[in-house]
Amino acid sequence: MKFFYISTESNQNGIYEIHDRSCFSLPPVEKRDYVGHFQHAKEALKKAIHFNPNASLCPHCCQKGAKNIFKSSNQTLEK
């Protein structure tokens, strides 16, 4: 399980990004709020959307999925 946080400052598009605590884009302590401890980022998003409808998942730490797995598999197959 991972710990998730939401930025208290929006990005240039008005979105408040959700990050796991190991993300290199995680805002400093004074610019984030704790969302909770979840197995998956989508669970954190479900909770955060209730108190911030402009919440979204960080593209760096929360949107890793099938694309990355397939990309790794293809690289392995090409070698």
Backbone bond lengths (Angstrom), bond angles and torsions (degrees), N, CA, C in turn:
res aa  C-N    CA-C-N  psi(-1)  N-CA   C-N-CA  omega(-1)  CA-C   N-CA-C  phi
1 M - - - 1.456 - - 1.526 109.14 -
2 K 1.324 114.51 153.30 1.461 120.70 -176.79 1.528 110.71 -123.06
3 F 1.317 115.08 157.13 1.457 122.52 174.80 1.525 108.13 -96.58
4 F 1.330 116.30 131.64 1.460 121.01 -177.40 1.527 111.39 -119.09
5 Y 1.329 114.28 145.36 1.462 122.81 -178.80 1.522 109.15 -132.32
6 I 1.328 115.75 154.12 1.461 120.80 175.73 1.525 108.50 -120.19
7 S 1.300 115.63 137.98 1.459 121.40 177.85 1.525 109.54 -66.33
8 T 1.319 116.59 140.51 1.468 120.54 176.41 1.526 111.30 -90.54
9 E 1.328 116.10 -3.23 1.463 121.69 175.71 1.519 108.46 -119.26
10 S 1.313 116.05 134.15 1.465 119.49 -178.93 1.525 110.69 -76.58
11 N 1.327 114.79 158.72 1.464 119.50 173.43 1.530 108.49 -81.62
12 Q 1.321 117.75 -173.86 1.467 121.41 -176.90 1.527 113.30 -63.49
13 N 1.332 117.28 -15.91 1.471 121.54 179.27 1.524 112.95 -99.08
14 G 1.325 117.62 6.12 1.459 121.32 -179.40 1.517 113.95 79.58
15 I 1.327 117.30 17.64 1.463 122.93 -178.44 1.529 109.99 -101.74
16 Y 1.321 115.91 140.11 1.459 122.83 176.45 1.525 107.28 -103.02
17 E 1.313 116.76 111.58 1.460 120.77 -172.53 1.524 112.70 -84.48
18 I 1.326 114.32 141.42 1.456 123.22 175.19 1.525 107.49 -97.52
19 H 1.337 115.90 133.64 1.467 122.25 -178.69 1.521 110.10 -129.57
20 D 1.339 116.48 152.30 1.460 118.08 167.15 1.526 106.98 -87.04
21 R 1.316 117.10 161.73 1.465 119.79 -170.34 1.522 114.17 -67.76
22 S 1.323 118.79 -12.59 1.462 120.85 178.86 1.531 112.82 -95.78
23 C 1.316 118.38 3.02 1.468 122.55 -176.63 1.529 111.40 -70.23
24 F 1.326 116.19 136.29 1.465 120.10 177.20 1.526 111.84 -69.66
25 S 1.329 117.93 -15.53 1.471 122.00 178.31 1.527 112.85 -97.41
26 L 1.327 117.52 5.76 1.465 121.40 -179.44 1.530 109.67 -60.13
27 P 1.331 117.62 125.81 1.471 120.13 179.22 1.534 110.99 -65.91
28 P 1.334 116.92 160.64 1.467 119.68 176.30 1.533 110.67 -62.80
29 V 1.314 116.09 161.79 1.473 122.99 -174.90 1.525 112.30 -50.58
30 E 1.310 117.34 -41.47 1.469 120.31 -176.49 1.530 113.41 -74.67
31 K 1.336 117.73 -5.69 1.468 121.13 -179.07 1.523 112.43 -121.01
32 R 1.329 116.45 26.85 1.465 120.28 178.50 1.519 110.33 -148.30
33 D 1.341 115.19 156.31 1.466 122.90 174.87 1.518 108.57 -122.45
34 Y 1.313 115.51 146.85 1.459 121.74 178.70 1.527 109.55 -75.51
35 V 1.336 116.55 129.91 1.470 121.54 177.66 1.519 109.63 -95.85
36 G 1.331 116.90 -46.08 1.453 119.97 -179.98 1.514 112.74 155.00
37 H 1.316 113.93 -175.66 1.461 125.06 -177.38 1.527 106.64 -110.23
38 F 1.326 117.12 112.54 1.460 121.22 -173.61 1.522 111.43 -135.93
39 Q 1.303 115.54 159.11 1.459 122.09 175.37 1.532 110.67 -74.25
40 H 1.330 116.65 -39.61 1.463 121.68 -175.04 1.526 110.75 -130.98
41 A 1.325 115.48 150.38 1.466 121.72 179.89 1.525 111.97 -60.80
42 K 1.318 117.13 -34.68 1.470 119.90 -179.02 1.525 111.62 -62.97
43 E 1.334 117.28 -30.69 1.466 120.47 176.08 1.531 110.07 -66.79
44 A 1.323 116.44 -40.43 1.470 120.94 177.36 1.527 110.20 -63.64
45 L 1.320 116.32 -40.52 1.464 120.65 178.72 1.527 111.00 -62.76
46 K 1.331 117.27 -42.50 1.472 120.51 179.10 1.524 110.99 -57.54
47 K 1.335 116.88 -41.31 1.461 120.17 179.67 1.530 110.64 -71.63
48 A 1.319 117.32 -46.28 1.467 121.59 -175.54 1.523 112.64 -63.96
49 I 1.309 116.91 -34.05 1.476 121.26 -178.61 1.526 111.23 -61.30
50 H 1.333 117.64 -27.60 1.469 120.70 179.62 1.522 111.87 -66.71
51 F 1.329 117.77 -35.75 1.460 119.22 179.92 1.528 112.99 -104.98
52 N 1.338 117.45 -8.86 1.462 120.89 175.97 1.526 109.03 -149.19
53 P 1.329 117.60 96.31 1.468 120.93 -176.85 1.529 113.97 -64.95
54 N 1.334 117.88 -12.47 1.463 121.27 178.25 1.527 112.13 -97.14
55 A 1.312 117.08 19.71 1.467 121.48 178.40 1.525 110.04 -76.36
56 S 1.321 114.82 146.87 1.460 121.34 178.17 1.525 108.57 -151.88
57 L 1.317 116.31 159.62 1.460 120.75 -179.23 1.523 111.35 -81.23
58 C 1.311 116.08 140.41 1.462 122.16 176.80 1.530 109.11 -62.87
59 P 1.327 117.64 132.48 1.468 119.77 179.87 1.527 113.16 -71.11
60 H 1.331 117.61 -14.21 1.464 120.81 -177.65 1.523 113.04 -89.70
61 C 1.324 117.28 -42.61 1.468 119.03 -173.10 1.523 114.46 -112.28
62 C 1.309 118.58 -19.07 1.465 120.25 -172.31 1.519 114.56 -110.91
63 Q 1.302 118.68 -4.44 1.451 118.98 -176.87 1.517 112.40 -116.31
64 K 1.322 115.28 22.80 1.461 119.29 174.59 1.517 107.06 -75.25
65 G 1.312 116.32 135.08 1.454 118.41 -177.51 1.500 111.45 -166.84
66 A 1.304 115.11 -141.17 1.463 121.77 -174.55 1.519 112.54 -58.18
67 K 1.322 118.35 -37.81 1.466 120.11 -178.89 1.521 110.70 -58.97
68 N 1.340 116.78 -44.61 1.458 119.99 -179.90 1.520 111.63 -67.89
69 I 1.315 117.26 -37.63 1.462 121.00 179.24 1.518 109.45 -64.11
70 F 1.333 117.20 -46.95 1.455 120.28 -179.60 1.519 111.47 -66.44
71 K 1.314 116.80 -37.02 1.455 120.19 178.77 1.528 109.50 -61.62
72 S 1.324 117.22 -44.65 1.464 121.36 178.62 1.518 110.60 -63.28
73 S 1.314 116.82 -41.64 1.460 121.11 179.88 1.518 110.68 -63.33
74 N 1.330 117.31 -42.90 1.460 121.16 179.54 1.521 111.20 -64.51
75 Q 1.314 117.47 -39.37 1.456 120.47 178.86 1.521 110.30 -64.30
76 T 1.320 116.28 -39.54 1.456 120.70 179.24 1.522 110.12 -65.71
77 L 1.329 117.33 -41.85 1.457 121.36 -178.53 1.523 112.20 -67.63
78 E 1.337 116.45 -32.08 1.457 119.91 -177.38 1.519 112.62 -73.78
79 K 1.321 118.12 -22.11 1.470 121.23 -176.94 1.474 112.88 -73.99
